[in-house]
Amino acid sequence: MANIKDVAERAGVSVATVSRVLNGNSPVAETRERVLAAVRELGYRPNNVARALRTARTGTLGLIIGDLTNPFFTELADAVEDEARSLGYSLVIGNAGERPEQQDDYIRTLLDRQIDGLLVSSAGTGSAMLGEVVTSGTPLVLLDRIVPGIDAPCVRADGREALTDLAAHLAALGRRRPAIIVAPAGTPTGDERLRLFRTALAAHGIALPDACVGATPDLQPTGGRAVMRAFLDLPEPPDAVLATDNLMALGAMDELRARGLRIPEDMALVVYDEVPWFRHAAPPLTAIAQPTRELGRAAVHTLLARIEGREAESVLLPARLVTRHSCGEPTGSRVPVPSPADAV
């Protein structure tokens, strides 16, 4: 006798999608027809008692995180779990490891566990199963990373003001040959940070040429080190580098040390992310701090709004510049911030 998993395999969808179709909750006609055709072909007869049990809320939320070895995501997951538990929900976490195929495996598992809703900080530019989440009717909220083509609210940080402040900060310190280490080309978050930084620098008459834009093949220290190596081998190396992720910054620092170069005397370094040990580094690192715990709390509340059928919109929370001493900032004094009109 066929079971619900057989129907899911025949229709090419998840068990959760089959369940929702049989309960009249599938929002996509084409998906519903595929499932019903599979039911007819296999002669599947749903167990009404089990189906009734499955329609009840489980009190469980799912969270898929980009990379749990990244301190930013570790804190983000902790914030999500704290808020979910305070509201009476359990949280099941999957680590995508920045691999879309691993992300899809976790999505299938979580959908089959009948979670009430799903938070996703997507690996790369998304994965096939994210579309399945939308068609299944499972409430979905994106966290930290936009995914093109996925119609779901996104809770993330807005770096515009922080990057504007950083450009002014570098200009005030006389750093006029900046460079940036970014995520792989085509990644929405990386593309946005590059665009905002380039625009902010231009307001001070500072160019960011393509030779000073280094995209890593991954978001790991090895990628950051390779890009820093390329920058240092330029005929005229940059005098300041913004690493748009804390793991990439570690690799960049490794390359500077390997060459006997000092921060900030030989190279200014700024990190897009705030990690507790930054203040204890030598020198303490100037950073752009994202409101990590606030993002986690806002994501949970946005997801609960979707679960309860209330309107849920995207949320943008401002990041901020934290100045320390990795750009050559004077000890014990504030660097005057020039206005764009002061640019030369």
Buried (B, 14 or more C-beta within 10 A) or exposed (E): EBEBEBBBBBBEBBBBBBBBBBBEBBEBEEBBEBBBEBBEEBEBEBEEEEEEEBEEEBEBBBBBBBBBEBBBBBBBBBBBBBBBEEEEBEBBBBBBBBBBEBBBBBBBBBBBEBBBBBBBBBBBBBBEBBBBBBBBBBBBBBBBBBBEEBEBBBBBBBBBBBBBBBBBBBBBBEBBBBBBBBBBEEBBBBBBBBEBBBBBBBBBEBEBEEEBBBBBEBBBBBBBBBBBBBBBEEEEBBBBBBBBBBBBBBBBBBBBEEEEBEBBEEBBBBBBBBBEEBEEBEBBBBBBBBBBBBBBBBBBBBBBBBBEEEEBEEBBBEBBBBBBBBBBBEEEEEBEBBEBEEBE
